[in-house]
């Protein structure tokens, strides 16, 4: 009997990563000197299951490393060793290291053990066991490797072995797979039938295993029962061959007895096995997405209703059509529409996950950075249960990390400065998430010094983003940090300003059809507010008509729509018209000409212009008519066709027709309005325009 | 042994079946073309379509096929045959095309659907190389069905747009 263990690898990795996350979270809660035993126990249990699991699956590098970790934790748990800050740091490092090891194993690569070995040495130094047992082991291995050896294994299980769910027969058959196995069972401990407790194990065994595998392979088999049995493994060369042959005969008989006895205990063992299998299946599902059972239940309910409605409609369809049936048919159809809408909403909800998945990585991040910067920081997480789309979640994490790093690095002051300013020496960074309208809002607040407007102004002037003469409000100055080319060299530290400026943060968030803004008060702190759509699958769109074609412009990028006043239009160059709108010049893009459609309105006067913004640039789109606004479900054009320039996707309108969604930044590229390789529009300089 | 014999027998049968394929044929400019019937998803009548801006002229646009966006190619224009007005017989054949790295659902506009023929693969003859015809590349082979000649399309090349 052999089980293909590889099918459980994914589950093991998943569980181990979860275990590591749990360890990390608990370690961050630990304060040396006032640790509570429950926290230590949780960490210990996580480490223990990782060790056990990796041993079972033959990931010995992980198992060995976790073993020392576990030993230390065990001592702390028992109180024989006090927890120190050094321990916590070392344990946190080991969590990282284990994570790296497991990632490598998951990717089926050879893990890099240098860091693990260094950490292990440190652990062993702490434990005072350096150069003791650990060194002895490797010496044995070369001896047993590649040569055929016979091991004598004495296996004497304790009476309660079966109660722990272990089945000796499995271990014996596993042993048999390693090589030639001779079995000898001792039944002298079996009591009289009247005294026999059927759930206890009274047998013990002696095995002679002739194998080319080394001792560790044998130890591995007995790993789970080492606390429940006396096991001795001795190497005895090929000497016992004859003796084994002799003792083999009685052993068969014993084994049959043994089987009878086990019949009583088996159900118990089997029940345990079944439950184990069950828990694995649920975990396999979790590798993709974890959905609350309530959501699934509500889906099932809705499908049930849908089936009922469908059955009702079928029945109506079979009847002769009269006035009365038409009425109930209409009623049924209304119900069908209702069911469908509910179902759609519920299915959408499945993709929604609580934002705590993102938030949970920040305690560690804040701890590490604040240590590095020697600042005292308290992290507050609010609204962790706020749900948002999984895809959005995966993409928002990096920009958030960047913003939090900035807050810690630039926002919060050092302890001295805070005390001097009469503030609490411990700075606070707050992450807050909540729903607002159809959006999710994430706030990253700190109570630090706030943005330094004078400095930002100076820097912006130096980098040529604004001129000396520009009179900007504080808010406008703060907005400058999001411009490309703002981040400068003297800002570079280990943490922030490594070339990934705030412009990248903004661009990433805008790629999710979101927005980010900052508000700040000197000495009080700054707040970054990220606004994101709840899902990427649905968008609010403005339907517009160009000739006989209907297009959709994402509502989020529309600033305003207006009728062109021809007196405010001037022509730049050969064929570019710009509209003077208050103090800005908006280039006019003729959608019909970019999309090559005939029959659209070509005169500018009194024609509708939709002013949109993308990548901080405003352009006006000339359209024939503004139609309704509605939510549309985004469909991919690429699935069956290919990427179309200036179009981000398609959707199906209420009447079943397909309509294309306009991609603003793609349009700008398509129109040739932007200089190749530059972020700036061709008509950037206001001075040029005013001259023309 | 008997089981093994049966197995062998079945295998041979399957191989024979594999050789014979069914082809759906359709007309375009009086010529008859065929596509493997297993690639055909459905046959629809011509309906209003959404134009894709700046696409090649033979890509007529996209339609909504029960929630999936499906591009429609006019095969006449693809082959450089002069276009005709779409009439009541004009049909769209929706195909599942296995392209290099993806399988795509696409529709082709043809004049009229004709018939379904079973054609053994070995009956198909190679296309004679005619230097003046670009369209030869879209044809995988030629077969005679009775008096007629049917051109079997190489869908991968035809639909690689």
Interface residues (C-beta under 8 A of the other chain):
Chain A: X549 X594 X595 X596 X597 X635 X636 X637 X639 X640 X641 X642 X644 X645 X646 X647 X650 X652 X656 X657 X658 X659 X660
Chain B: X48 X50 X51 X52 X53 X54 X55 X59 X61 X62 X63 X64 X67 X68 X69 X70 X71 X104 X105 X106 X161
